[in-house]
Amino acid sequence: MIFAVDDRPVAQDIDFFVEMMEKKAGEDVTLVVMRDGKRHRFVVQLTARPDGTQQAWRNLGMRLREISPEQAARLRLSSSEALLIYEVHEAGAAYEAGIEPGDILLQIGRVAAKDLQSVADALDSVKAGQPIDLRILRVQQSRFGTRMETYNVQLKAR
């Protein structure tokens, strides 16, 4: 239980959130907490929240970037509707699920993959080993033309 942030008392959860809202990555924060029935004082340094690119690589083993307006037009998508998967790590959950570079990420769970921030938001609540549903668009070129297939994949975050 947290009792104080920078010597300001924390009586309710909202007190903690109000104090932390003004803090920035890199700042030192002093916390007074209860552990094993005793109060302890810790100084912690805040770090920046990982962005969607970092989280997708770390948790799923895939690198993402926004699609260009030209790519979006070819796929009949708005450029704010999806993200391009441009790299898949062979030891990652995405690779094991059959995701390939060039696939288009449309959705994570119930969250549209409209930008890297939406990916970060969707992956924030996912714990290691928890199943995640992804909606993927795969474009395949053949001598018969272009085929676009949308499919769902379930994988486990690492």
C-alpha positions, 0 to 999 in steps of 0.5 A: 500500500502506498502512503505518500508520494514525495511526502504528500499523503495518499489516502485514496487511489485518486490521490496517487493518480493526481500526484503522478499525473504531474510527473515526467519520465526521468524524474525521481519520486519518493514513495512511502509504502507498507511492506511486511507491516512496516513503512519503507521509503523508496526513491524510484526513477520514472521511465517512459511508457513503451510505445506500440512499436516497442511493445509489439516487438517485445510481446509479439515479436513483430515490428510495425509501422504506419502504412503510406497513403499509397499503400492504403489506397491500393488496399482500399483502406484509410491510412489510419485504419491499419499498420504494416507488419514489416518484420517478424522474429522467428522466436516470437509469438507472431511467427508461431501464429503464421504472421508474415512480413507484409501482413497488415494488422487491422485489430488487436482484441477489440481495438482498431490498429489505427496507429502505434498509440492504439497498439500500446493501449491494447497491449498495456493490459496484456500479461505474458502468456495471455491469449490475444486475438489479432485481425490480419489482412494478407495480400497475395500476388499470383499470376491470376491477380491479387487476392486479399484475405482477412483472417483472425489469429490468436497468439500468446504474449511473451 
